[in-house]
């Protein structure tokens, strides 16, 4: 049961409502220190925050939604998200993140939605993501990810939406999606892919939407979608997204 929202002074340059604090677009260099400890939502988007090292977030034990979109964070450390055990949605998009430490998300095991798009990551931070077994949405679009490996999504068996579009990958393991059997939407448009391994999608029996537009793939191998029995929409970039009715094994 959540406590009653405490009637304390709202941090300067922020707006406070019951359970919610908004400090967006104020050019804040740091997380405000005087945040009410029982808030549920915190919006710190569009500021100039470069680190979360002042531990201001560690007291927010009831926080469920944290928006840090469009700041200047270069990394996510092991202590940044400490004690956020109720956090369900975390937006770290449009920062400058190139490093996510191995235990960065250990403090938020209930996380359902994680947005890391528009950063500078060259690989999937597999070790950091491993504890997030409840995750439903993972957005890593618009990064510099160069390869997908078997262990990258290990433990994320309940993942439903995965966005990897607008990276540039030269390698994808045949079993890159082995651990994501509940995936329903996979977006890999404009990722420089030249080939889709024959069995790369074989475990995705619940896949409904697939975007491969803007890639360098010229031929899909026979049986590429054999096991994707619920596939309804494929965007190959040659025309608008089309409905999927039969197995595809022909030249594009």
QUIGI-V103114 format. One record per pair of residues at least 12 apart in sequence whose ideal C-beta (glycine too) atoms are under 7 Angstrom apart, sorted by the first residue. I is the first residue (numbers start at 1). J is the second residue. Records with the same first field share a line. If there is no record, write none. Layout:
I: J  J
This chain:
2: 38  62
3: 38
5: 18  19  36  38
6: 36  38
8: 36
9: 34
11: 23  32  34  35
13: 26  28
14: 32
19: 39  40  41
20: 39  40  41
21: 35  36  39  42
22: 43
23: 43  44
24: 43  45  46
25: 46
26: 47
27: 47  48
28: 44  47  48  49
29: 48  49  50
30: 49  54
31: 44  49  52  54  56  57
32: 56
33: 54  56
35: 56  60
37: 59  60
38: 62
39: 60  62  63
40: 62  63  64  65
41: 64  65
42: 60  63  66
43: 67
44: 67  68
45: 67  68  69  70
46: 70
47: 71
48: 71  72
49: 68  71  72  73
50: 72  73  74
51: 73
52: 80
57: 81  84
58: 82  83
60: 84
61: 83  85  86
62: 86
63: 84  86  87
64: 86  87  88  89
65: 88  89
66: 87  90
67: 91
68: 91  92
69: 91  93  94
70: 94
71: 95
72: 95  96
73: 92  95  96  97
74: 96  97  98
75: 97  98  99  100
76: 92  97  100  101  104
77: 101  104
78: 101  103  104
80: 104
81: 104  105  107  108
82: 107
83: 107
84: 107  108
85: 107  108  109  110
86: 110
87: 108  110  111
88: 110  111  112  113
89: 112  113
90: 108  111  114
91: 115
92: 115  116
93: 115  116  117  118
94: 118
95: 119
96: 119  120
97: 116  119  120  121
98: 120  121
100: 125  128
101: 128
102: 127  128
104: 128
105: 128  129  131  132
106: 131
109: 131
110: 134
111: 132  134  135
112: 134  135  136  137
113: 136  137
114: 132  135  137  138
115: 139
116: 139  140
117: 139  140  141  142  163
118: 142
119: 143
120: 143  144
121: 140  143  144  145
122: 144  145  146
123: 145  146  147
124: 140  145  148  152
126: 151  152  154
129: 156
130: 154  155
132: 156
133: 155  156  157  158
134: 158
135: 156  158  159
136: 158  159  160  161
137: 160  161
138: 159  162
139: 163
140: 163  164
141: 163  164  165  166
142: 166
143: 167
144: 167
145: 164  167  169
146: 168  169  170
147: 169  170  171  172
148: 169  172  173  176
149: 173  176
150: 173  175  176  178
152: 176
153: 177  179  180
154: 179
155: 179
156: 179  180
157: 179  180  181  182
158: 182
159: 180  182  183
160: 182  183  184  185
161: 184  185
162: 180  183  186
163: 187
164: 187  188  191
165: 187  188  189  190  191  211
166: 190
167: 191
168: 191  192
169: 191  192  193
170: 192
172: 193  197  200
174: 197  199  200
176: 200
177: 200  201  203  204
178: 203
181: 203  205  206
182: 206
183: 204  206  207
184: 206  207  208  209
185: 208  209
186: 207  210
187: 211
188: 211  212
189: 211  212  213  214  235
190: 214  215
191: 215
192: 215  216
193: 215  216  217
194: 216  217
195: 217
196: 217  220  224
198: 221  223  224
201: 224  225  227  228
202: 227
204: 228
205: 227  228  229  230
206: 230
207: 228  230  231
208: 230  231  232  233
209: 232  233
210: 231  234
211: 235
212: 235  236  237
213: 235  236  237
214: 237
217: 252
218: 251  252
219: 251  252
220: 248  249  252
221: 249
222: 249
223: 247  249
224: 248  249
225: 247  248
226: 247
231: 244
232: 244
236: 252
238: 252
